[in-house]
Amino acid sequence: MSTADHPTAIVYGSLAENLTAPQVDAAIRVLEPAGAPLAAFRGHRCVASGAYLDPRMLTGEVVLTYLREDAPAPASRAVRAAERAVSGRVLTRWADLFQDGGWRVDRYMETDRYDGYRLVRLILTPPAETVPGRRVLTPLEHHAAWHAIEGAVGEEGADPGTILNAVLRALDIDAPPGSSSPSGRGALPLCPGRTPPLRPPH
């Protein structure tokens, strides 16, 4: 029997391998009661437009975008601009929805030569009580973590693993047994593209 007789199941809101992430599940539970459409996937192909959730596993955040069904891009500049405008309005409504639910919402804007600033994605942080096992640092833990980061980034040759290990030591937290970075340096990496700030917020 060919594989065509067993088509890949369709999943909604995220790729199948990410649906079990707590922050993805929590976000879907916000979107569905509000009637927000969820992007549909067969494998890695988007087969219906809607909300797409991409979790950041190390930070507990989830990135929300309005993803369109896989199809050739429209040739008309006016049609493309209209689609971008619709996506921006949809994301603005979703931002309000999550803020009303107590989530932290960071808006990611981009510019282009035609539309100026436009909203392209939301970076969402769920309330602590919506994600099992999530807790808020105590003031002493927060202070210790900041000092660990400031000390580690000043070390010659410091890399994300060095910084992460310094924070874990400051908080008296053990890394998972056998954890290692892709480079084999013995430490889990920080989220790609994110670097710790050099001073704590006021």
C-alpha positions as a Markdown table, in Angstrom:
| # | Residue | x | y | z |
|---|---|---|---|---|
| 1 | Met | 0.0 | 0.0 | 0.0 |
| 2 | Ser | 1.5 | 3.4 | -1.0 |
| 3 | Thr | 2.0 | 6.3 | 1.4 |
| 4 | Ala | -0.6 | 8.2 | -0.5 |
| 5 | Asp | -3.2 | 5.9 | 1.1 |
| 6 | His | -2.1 | 7.3 | 4.5 |
| 7 | Pro | -2.0 | 11.1 | 4.2 |
| 8 | Thr | -0.4 | 13.1 | 7.0 |
| 9 | Ala | -3.0 | 14.2 | 9.6 |
| 10 | Ile | -3.9 | 17.9 | 9.6 |
| 11 | Val | -3.0 | 19.8 | 12.8 |
| 12 | Tyr | -4.0 | 23.3 | 13.8 |
| 13 | Gly | -2.2 | 26.3 | 15.3 |
| 14 | Ser | 1.4 | 25.0 | 15.2 |
| 15 | Leu | 3.5 | 22.3 | 13.7 |
| 16 | Ala | 2.7 | 18.8 | 15.1 |
| 17 | Glu | 6.0 | 18.6 | 17.0 |
| 18 | Asn | 5.3 | 21.8 | 18.9 |
| 19 | Leu | 1.7 | 21.3 | 19.9 |
| 20 | Thr | 2.7 | 19.8 | 23.3 |
| 21 | Ala | 4.6 | 22.9 | 24.3 |
| 22 | Pro | 2.8 | 24.4 | 27.3 |
| 23 | Gln | 2.8 | 28.0 | 25.9 |
| 24 | Val | 1.4 | 26.8 | 22.6 |
| 25 | Asp | -1.4 | 24.9 | 24.3 |
| 26 | Ala | -2.1 | 28.0 | 26.5 |
| 27 | Ala | -2.2 | 30.3 | 23.5 |
| 28 | Ile | -4.6 | 28.1 | 21.6 |
| 29 | Arg | -6.9 | 28.1 | 24.6 |
| 30 | Val | -7.1 | 31.9 | 24.3 |
| 31 | Leu | -7.6 | 32.0 | 20.5 |
| 32 | Glu | -10.2 | 29.2 | 20.1 |
| 33 | Pro | -12.9 | 30.6 | 22.4 |
| 34 | Ala | -12.5 | 34.0 | 20.6 |
| 35 | Gly | -13.2 | 32.4 | 17.2 |
| 36 | Ala | -9.7 | 33.1 | 15.9 |
| 37 | Pro | -8.8 | 30.9 | 12.9 |
| 38 | Leu | -5.9 | 28.6 | 13.5 |
| 39 | Ala | -3.5 | 27.9 | 10.6 |
| 40 | Ala | -3.8 | 24.3 | 9.4 |
| 41 | Phe | -0.8 | 22.1 | 8.6 |
| 42 | Arg | -0.3 | 18.9 | 6.8 |
| 43 | Gly | 3.3 | 18.1 | 7.7 |
| 44 | His | 5.2 | 21.4 | 7.3 |
| 45 | Arg | 2.8 | 22.7 | 4.6 |
| 46 | Cys | 0.3 | 25.3 | 5.6 |
| 47 | Val | -3.1 | 24.3 | 4.0 |
| 48 | Ala | -5.3 | 26.9 | 5.6 |
| 49 | Ser | -4.6 | 30.5 | 6.8 |
| 50 | Gly | -4.7 | 31.5 | 10.4 |
| 51 | Ala | -2.8 | 31.9 | 13.7 |
| 52 | Tyr | 0.6 | 30.2 | 13.7 |
| 53 | Leu | 2.3 | 29.7 | 17.1 |
| 54 | Asp | 6.1 | 29.0 | 17.2 |
| 55 | Pro | 7.3 | 28.3 | 20.8 |
| 56 | Arg | 10.6 | 29.5 | 22.3 |
| 57 | Met | 11.4 | 26.5 | 24.5 |
| 58 | Leu | 14.1 | 28.1 | 26.7 |
| 59 | Thr | 12.3 | 31.3 | 27.5 |
| 60 | Gly | 8.7 | 30.1 | 27.7 |
| 61 | Glu | 7.5 | 32.6 | 25.1 |
| 62 | Val | 5.6 | 31.9 | 22.0 |
| 63 | Val | 5.7 | 33.8 | 18.7 |
| 64 | Leu | 2.3 | 34.5 | 17.0 |
| 65 | Thr | 2.0 | 35.3 | 13.3 |
| 66 | Tyr | -0.8 | 35.3 | 10.8 |
| 67 | Leu | 0.3 | 32.7 | 8.3 |
| 68 | Arg | -1.3 | 32.4 | 4.9 |
| 69 | Glu | -1.9 | 29.2 | 3.0 |
| 70 | Asp | 1.1 | 28.1 | 0.9 |
| 71 | Ala | 0.4 | 29.5 | -2.5 |
| 72 | Pro | 2.3 | 31.6 | -5.1 |
| 73 | Ala | 2.6 | 35.3 | -4.0 |
| 74 | Pro | 0.2 | 37.6 | -5.8 |
| 75 | Ala | 1.8 | 39.5 | -8.6 |
| 76 | Ser | 0.0 | 42.8 | -7.9 |
| 77 | Arg | 1.8 | 45.2 | -5.4 |
| 78 | Ala | -1.6 | 46.5 | -4.4 |
| 79 | Val | -2.9 | 43.0 | -3.5 |
| 80 | Arg | 0.3 | 42.3 | -1.5 |
| 81 | Ala | -0.1 | 45.6 | 0.4 |
| 82 | Ala | -3.8 | 44.7 | 1.1 |
| 83 | Glu | -2.8 | 41.3 | 2.5 |
| 84 | Arg | -0.2 | 42.9 | 4.7 |
| 85 | Ala | -2.7 | 45.4 | 6.0 |
| 86 | Val | -5.2 | 42.6 | 6.8 |
| 87 | Ser | -2.5 | 40.7 | 8.7 |
| 88 | Gly | -1.6 | 43.8 | 10.7 |
| 89 | Arg | -5.3 | 44.4 | 11.7 |
| 90 | Val | -5.7 | 40.7 | 12.7 |
| 91 | Leu | -2.5 | 40.8 | 14.8 |
| 92 | Thr | -3.7 | 44.0 | 16.5 |
| 93 | Arg | -6.9 | 42.3 | 17.6 |
| 94 | Trp | -5.1 | 39.3 | 18.8 |
| 95 | Ala | -2.7 | 41.5 | 20.8 |
| 96 | Asp | -5.6 | 43.0 | 22.6 |
| 97 | Leu | -7.1 | 39.6 | 23.2 |
| 98 | Phe | -3.9 | 38.3 | 24.9 |
| 99 | Gln | -3.4 | 41.5 | 26.9 |
| 100 | Asp | -6.9 | 41.2 | 28.3 |
| 101 | Gly | -6.0 | 37.7 | 29.4 |
| 102 | Gly | -3.0 | 38.9 | 31.4 |
| 103 | Trp | -0.3 | 37.9 | 28.9 |
| 104 | Arg | 2.7 | 40.1 | 28.2 |
| 105 | Val | 2.6 | 41.1 | 24.5 |
| 106 | Asp | 5.6 | 42.5 | 22.6 |
| 107 | Arg | 4.8 | 43.8 | 19.1 |
| 108 | Tyr | 7.5 | 43.2 | 16.4 |
| 109 | Met | 7.3 | 45.8 | 13.7 |
| 110 | Glu | 9.0 | 45.9 | 10.3 |
| 111 | Thr | 9.3 | 48.6 | 7.6 |
| 112 | Asp | 9.3 | 48.4 | 3.9 |
| 113 | Arg | 9.5 | 51.0 | 1.2 |
| 114 | Tyr | 5.8 | 51.1 | 0.6 |
| 115 | Asp | 3.9 | 50.7 | 3.9 |
| 116 | Gly | 6.2 | 52.2 | 6.5 |
| 117 | Tyr | 5.9 | 50.5 | 9.9 |
| 118 | Arg | 3.7 | 47.4 | 10.0 |
| 119 | Leu | 3.0 | 44.8 | 12.7 |
| 120 | Val | 4.3 | 41.4 | 11.6 |
| 121 | Arg | 4.3 | 39.2 | 14.7 |
| 122 | Leu | 3.6 | 39.1 | 18.4 |
| 123 | Ile | 5.9 | 37.7 | 21.1 |
| 124 | Leu | 3.7 | 36.4 | 23.9 |
| 125 | Thr | 4.7 | 35.5 | 27.4 |
| 126 | Pro | 1.9 | 33.7 | 29.3 |
| 127 | Pro | 0.9 | 34.5 | 32.9 |
| 128 | Ala | 2.8 | 32.3 | 35.3 |
| 129 | Glu | -0.4 | 30.4 | 36.4 |
| 130 | Thr | -1.2 | 29.3 | 32.8 |
| 131 | Val | 1.9 | 27.2 | 32.3 |
| 132 | Pro | 2.5 | 24.2 | 34.6 |
| 133 | Gly | 5.7 | 24.5 | 36.6 |
| 134 | Arg | 6.3 | 28.2 | 35.7 |
| 135 | Arg | 7.1 | 30.4 | 38.6 |
| 136 | Val | 8.2 | 34.0 | 39.3 |
| 137 | Leu | 11.8 | 34.5 | 40.6 |
| 138 | Thr | 12.2 | 36.0 | 44.0 |
| 139 | Pro | 13.8 | 39.4 | 44.3 |
| 140 | Leu | 17.0 | 37.7 | 45.6 |
| 141 | Glu | 17.1 | 35.2 | 42.7 |
| 142 | His | 16.6 | 38.0 | 40.2 |
| 143 | His | 19.4 | 40.0 | 41.7 |
| 144 | Ala | 21.7 | 37.0 | 41.7 |
| 145 | Ala | 20.9 | 36.2 | 38.1 |
| 146 | Trp | 21.7 | 39.8 | 37.0 |
| 147 | His | 25.0 | 39.8 | 38.7 |
| 148 | Ala | 25.9 | 36.4 | 37.2 |
| 149 | Ile | 25.1 | 37.6 | 33.7 |
| 150 | Glu | 27.1 | 40.8 | 34.2 |
| 151 | Gly | 30.1 | 38.8 | 35.5 |
| 152 | Ala | 29.9 | 36.2 | 32.7 |
| 153 | Val | 29.6 | 38.6 | 29.8 |
| 154 | Gly | 32.8 | 40.3 | 31.0 |
| 155 | Glu | 34.9 | 37.1 | 30.7 |
| 156 | Glu | 37.2 | 36.7 | 27.8 |
| 157 | Gly | 35.7 | 34.3 | 25.3 |
| 158 | Ala | 32.4 | 34.1 | 27.0 |
| 159 | Asp | 29.7 | 32.3 | 25.0 |
| 160 | Pro | 26.0 | 31.6 | 25.6 |
| 161 | Gly | 26.8 | 28.4 | 27.4 |
| 162 | Thr | 29.1 | 30.2 | 29.8 |
| 163 | Ile | 26.5 | 32.8 | 30.6 |
| 164 | Leu | 23.7 | 30.2 | 31.0 |
| 165 | Asn | 25.9 | 28.1 | 33.4 |
| 166 | Ala | 26.7 | 31.2 | 35.5 |
| 167 | Val | 23.0 | 31.9 | 35.8 |
| 168 | Leu | 22.1 | 28.3 | 36.7 |
| 169 | Arg | 24.8 | 28.3 | 39.4 |
| 170 | Ala | 23.6 | 31.6 | 40.8 |
| 171 | Leu | 20.0 | 30.2 | 41.1 |
| 172 | Asp | 21.2 | 26.8 | 42.4 |
| 173 | Ile | 19.6 | 25.0 | 39.5 |
| 174 | Asp | 21.0 | 21.9 | 37.8 |
| 175 | Ala | 21.0 | 21.5 | 34.1 |
| 176 | Pro | 19.3 | 18.3 | 32.8 |
| 177 | Pro | 21.7 | 15.2 | 33.0 |
| 178 | Gly | 23.8 | 14.9 | 29.9 |
| 179 | Ser | 22.7 | 18.3 | 28.4 |
| 180 | Ser | 25.1 | 19.8 | 26.0 |
| 181 | Ser | 25.2 | 22.5 | 23.3 |
| 182 | Pro | 25.3 | 21.7 | 19.6 |
| 183 | Ser | 29.0 | 22.6 | 19.7 |
| 184 | Gly | 29.6 | 20.0 | 22.4 |
| 185 | Arg | 30.8 | 22.6 | 25.0 |
| 186 | Gly | 28.7 | 21.0 | 27.7 |
| 187 | Ala | 26.1 | 23.7 | 28.2 |
| 188 | Leu | 22.7 | 24.3 | 26.8 |
| 189 | Pro | 22.5 | 27.3 | 24.4 |
| 190 | Leu | 20.5 | 30.4 | 24.9 |
| 191 | Cys | 17.6 | 31.1 | 22.5 |
| 192 | Pro | 19.1 | 31.9 | 19.1 |
| 193 | Gly | 19.2 | 35.5 | 18.3 |
| 194 | Arg | 18.8 | 36.6 | 21.9 |
| 195 | Thr | 21.5 | 38.1 | 24.1 |
| 196 | Pro | 21.2 | 39.0 | 27.7 |
| 197 | Pro | 21.0 | 42.8 | 28.5 |
| 198 | Leu | 24.1 | 44.3 | 30.2 |
| 199 | Arg | 22.1 | 46.0 | 33.0 |
| 200 | Pro | 18.9 | 45.2 | 34.8 |
| 201 | Pro | 15.8 | 47.2 | 33.8 |
| 202 | His | 14.8 | 50.1 | 36.2 |
